[in-house]
Amino acid sequence: SVPDNVEDETAGCIHFADEFTNRYGGCHPEFFPGSLDEAVKEACLRPAKDRRLLAVYLHHDGSVLSNVFCTQLLGFESVLQCLNAHFVVWGWDLTHESNRHK
């Protein structure tokens, strides 16, 4: 999970992606390694032919089905292909209360 009281959103996103890989393996969407503002720009502020949709994944370790969702849905090949081809995927961890207000 993203450490409690993370100050740098970009560092938090990179940490989230690393921890996600450590916990669930490498078969997951390519999480955007930057802030939400940067992800929006990457998805939307491009020439029309290069634009992609923005998918926001909010993770919580306390969620009963997070393990199933992460391994069985996000790790499913056709889901991965679709997300990686058509979306900028931005991930954030809401497990710690302090990270819910970023």
C-alpha positions as CSV (number, residue, x, y, z in Angstrom):
1,S,0.0,0.0,0.0
2,V,1.0,3.6,-0.3
3,P,2.7,4.7,2.9
4,D,0.7,6.7,5.4
5,N,1.0,10.5,4.8
6,V,2.8,10.3,1.5
7,E,3.7,13.8,0.4
8,D,4.7,13.3,-3.2
9,E,1.8,11.9,-5.3
10,T,4.2,10.7,-8.1
11,A,6.3,8.8,-5.6
12,G,3.1,7.3,-4.0
13,C,1.9,6.1,-7.4
14,I,5.2,4.5,-8.2
15,H,5.3,2.8,-4.8
16,F,1.7,1.6,-5.3
17,A,2.6,0.0,-8.6
18,D,5.7,-1.7,-7.1
19,E,3.7,-3.0,-4.1
20,F,0.9,-4.2,-6.4
21,T,3.5,-6.2,-8.5
22,N,5.1,-7.6,-5.3
23,R,1.7,-8.7,-3.9
24,Y,-0.2,-9.8,-7.1
25,G,2.5,-10.5,-9.6
26,G,3.5,-8.8,-12.8
27,C,0.2,-9.6,-14.7
28,H,-1.6,-6.3,-14.2
29,P,-2.4,-3.1,-16.1
30,E,0.5,-0.7,-16.7
31,F,-0.1,1.9,-13.9
32,F,0.7,5.4,-14.9
33,P,3.8,6.6,-12.9
34,G,2.7,10.1,-12.1
35,S,0.1,12.3,-10.5
36,L,-3.5,12.2,-11.3
37,D,-3.2,15.6,-13.1
38,E,-0.4,14.2,-15.2
39,A,-2.5,11.1,-16.0
40,V,-5.3,13.3,-17.2
41,K,-3.0,15.2,-19.4
42,E,-1.5,12.0,-20.8
43,A,-5.0,10.7,-21.6
44,C,-6.7,13.8,-22.8
45,L,-4.4,16.6,-23.8
46,R,-3.1,15.0,-27.0
47,P,-4.1,15.1,-30.6
48,A,-7.5,13.4,-31.0
49,K,-6.0,10.3,-32.7
50,D,-3.7,9.7,-29.7
51,R,-6.2,10.2,-26.9
52,R,-7.0,7.4,-24.5
53,L,-9.6,7.0,-21.8
54,L,-8.6,7.4,-18.2
55,A,-9.2,4.5,-15.8
56,V,-8.8,5.3,-12.1
57,Y,-8.2,2.3,-9.9
58,L,-8.7,3.0,-6.1
59,H,-7.4,0.1,-4.0
60,H,-8.1,-0.7,-0.3
61,D,-6.4,-3.5,1.5
62,G,-9.4,-3.9,3.8
63,S,-11.8,-4.7,1.0
64,V,-13.0,-8.3,1.2
65,L,-12.7,-9.0,-2.5
66,S,-9.6,-6.9,-3.4
67,N,-7.4,-10.0,-3.8
68,V,-10.0,-11.7,-6.1
69,F,-10.4,-8.5,-8.1
70,C,-6.7,-7.9,-8.5
71,T,-5.7,-11.4,-9.4
72,Q,-8.7,-12.6,-11.4
73,L,-10.1,-9.6,-13.1
74,L,-7.2,-7.2,-13.4
75,G,-4.9,-10.1,-14.3
76,F,-7.2,-11.5,-17.0
77,E,-5.5,-11.3,-20.4
78,S,-8.4,-9.8,-22.3
79,V,-8.9,-7.1,-19.6
80,L,-5.2,-6.3,-19.6
81,Q,-5.1,-6.0,-23.4
82,C,-8.1,-3.6,-23.4
83,L,-6.8,-1.5,-20.5
84,N,-3.2,-1.2,-21.9
85,A,-4.4,-0.5,-25.4
86,H,-7.1,2.0,-24.8
87,F,-6.6,3.5,-21.3
88,V,-4.2,5.4,-19.2
89,V,-4.5,3.5,-15.9
90,W,-3.9,5.5,-12.7
91,G,-3.8,3.6,-9.4
92,W,-4.0,4.9,-5.8
93,D,-4.2,3.2,-2.5
94,L,-6.9,4.4,0.0
95,T,-6.0,1.9,2.8
96,H,-4.6,4.7,5.0
97,E,-7.0,7.5,5.9
98,S,-4.4,10.2,5.1
99,N,-4.2,9.0,1.5
100,R,-7.9,9.6,1.0
101,H,-7.5,13.3,0.9
102,K,-4.9,13.7,-1.8
